[in-house]
Amino acid sequence: MVGTKKVIFAEFGGPDVLRLTDADEPHAGPGQIRIAVRAAAVNAHDWRLREGQFQQARPIELPAGIGIEGAGVVDEIGAGVTGFEVGDRVFGEGSSTFAEYAVLSVWARMPEGLAFEEAAGYPSVVETALRVLHEVGVRPGQTLLVSGASGGAGSAVLQVARDRGIKVIGTAGAANQDYVRSLGALATTYGEGWVERVRRFGPVDAALDLAGSGVVRELVELTGDPRKVISIADLGAPEFGVRFSGVAGSLPDALAEAVGLIARGRLRIPVEKTYPLAETAAAHVDSQAGHTRGRRVIAV
């Protein structure tokens, strides 16, 4: 079997457990495709998996690959797949995408004019944005507060909400205030006094915690109703009556909506930094530090 390069970890731990190694090429099973990976996005899920945070809920066997989404060129098509050919440029989700070759289980054609590095960063954050906007029940004309507005999911939420006629207030670091405003939101910094700064913008109808920075209690206070708050990052949210949203919705639908929004010029998620495969550990360090503007991507 032909060999390929792939990032794996053989034990749970910090970024130093990641290794770029030679591995057997994966192959597309029924209903799957294999891509020659051009770029793979870095997600919080990746380093949480590496640390062993999911072992009780979803155990994995070691050694394991890493990376759940990517973009590249189709080079193998599994049984039952129609409408795609070898050579097509696609983006989507699969497994072990921090590699030269990876199998995708859900994918779509890349929109015209989109670079591989950009495309790799869309699937999970657009799915997350569409899911939490639906779950929180915010409607056109209402005001949504987004804590952690400048990251990948925040960037998607702000733009989808704007497209739907929802007013957004976003909290982010001082360096990202202009970025949040550029996405159509009102912006303020987090930190001491942030609740009062938000109040000056007026009433808040719903709120999203995308950063897990311990603000769920305040979000409930601002909305007046724990049912109007959703968190994707604070496992302690249910203690305040707030729903923790961790189960993905329909990725094919999310990819289709993303393609439409991108084509209409209504969605653009920037890439803050790219890393080669050999520097995946550095990408994890930066991802865990937060303060991202858009996405971090492994370029293969």
KEZABA-140967 format. One record per residue (C-alpha): x, y, z. Coordinates in steps of 0.02 Angstrom, whole numbers, plus 50000, padded with zeros to 5 digits. Example, Ala and Ser with C-alpha at 12.3 -4.5 7.8 and 13.67 -1.06 7.14 Angstrom:
BEGIN
506154977550390 506844994750357 
This chain:
BEGIN
500005000050000 500615017549960 501195027950107 500645045450155 501005058450288 499765060350432 499715068750603 499325056650745 499425055450934 499785039351028 499385045851203 498285059551275 499135075551328 499785092451272 500255097951096 501925088851110 501045071851091 500665075850908 501765067250779 501895068850590 502165051150532 502075039350383 500425030150370 499435019450250 498315028950130 496485028750181 495185023150055 493425029150021 492075017250081 490275016950017 489525034450014 491225042550043 492565051349943 494435052949969 495295069449940 497085074749915 497025087150059 497535104950020 497005112750186 496225107350351 495455118650483 495985119050665 494545116950788 494375116950977 493695099250953 495425093850894 496385098651050 494985092951165 495085075951080 496975076051098 496805079751285 495595065251308 494105076151356 492875065451256 493475048351316 492005045251433 490685050451307 491485044751143 493015033651174 494325032151037 495735019851012 497535025851008 498525029750905 497255041150821 497255053950682 496635071650705 495635084550608 493785083950560 493615095650411 494585100250257 494635105250075 495505097149929 495395088149764 494365072149744 495505057549698 494455042349745 492575039549745 491685026649851 490255015349795 488585023949776 489265041649758 488575050849607 488765068449538 490615070049578 492175065649482 494025063749516 494785081249505 493295090549581 493725103749712 492715100549871 492605105050055 491765095650197 491965084850351 492735067850380 494115060550487 495995062650508 496055077650392 497765083250456 498545072350323 499015071750139 497475061050102 495845060150198 494115052550180 492605064150185 490865058250233 489975074750195 490545087150064 490045100149935 490845108349785 491905123349829 491155139949772 492055148649630 493465160249684 493685152349856 495445146749904 495695129549984 496335137750144 494725147850161 493555133650111 494285121750242 493685133150380 491845134150335 490965117450369 490925116150559 490735134650599 489315137250476 488415121850542 488675128350719 488055145750674 486475139550589 486115127250731 486295139450876 485335153250788 483905140950765 484015134350944 484045151551025 482495156650927 483045174350883 481975182650748 482225196550621 482145213550706 482695206550875 484375209450960 485625195250985 487135196251101 488635185651049 490015182351175 491595177551080 491095186250920 492745186650825 493165168150812 492635156450673 490895152450740 490645170550792 491145176850621 489845165250543 488475169550669 488695188250643 488565186950454 487115174650449 486165185150578 486475201050476 485835192150321 484235187850417 483925205350481 484445201950661 485335215650759 486925209150840 488005215150986 489685206250990 490965205351130 492775202651081 494545207851127 495105225851105 496095221450948 494555214050863 493285228050888 493435234850711 493345217250641 491705213750733 490995230350669 491535225850492 490365210750503 488885221950538 488815220650727 488915232950870 490515229250965 491145230551142 492575222851241 492385209251371 493155211351543 492645221951691 491075232051661 490575222951502 488785219951558 488485238651579 489295242151411 488095229951330 486595237651419 486985254451339 486555246851170 484785242951230 483795227251274 484465210051226 483215197051163 484385181951153 486215177651183 487525165251128 489075159751226 490345154451095 491925156551200 491585147751365 492335161951465 491195160251616 489865172851565 488305161951561 487585169351722 487755186951651 486975181951485 485455175351579 485395191751676 485445201951514 484095191851425 483035188751579 482715170751527 483915155751528 482925148351382 483515163051277 485355158451301 486345144651213 488145139551249 489285129151139 490795130851253 490315130451438 489905112851502 489255120951662 487895130551570 486475118751623 486785123851804 486015140651755 484585132851657 485505136351494 485545123551354 487245117051302 487225113851115 488465100451065 487555089150942 487815093950761 486335096550647 486245092950460 487945096450385 487355094150203 486055107750232 487345118950315 488575116750171 487205120750045 486745136550140 488575141450156 488835139549968 487325150849937 487885164150061 489655164149992 489015165449813 487935180449861 489395188949947 488545187850117 489805176450204 491695177450213 492715169850353 494525175550349 496025164550385 497045172050525 498545160650505 499095145150409 500315131850469 501185117350380 500745099650435 502375098550531 501825113250641 500145106250695 500695107150878 500995125950861 499265127850783 498515119050934 499445130251055 498785145750966 497015138650954 496955135251141 497575152951178 496025159951091 495855177951027 495665171450849 495025182550710 494205170250591 495075153450568 496735144550589 497145132150451 498405118450414 499025120150235 499535103450158 
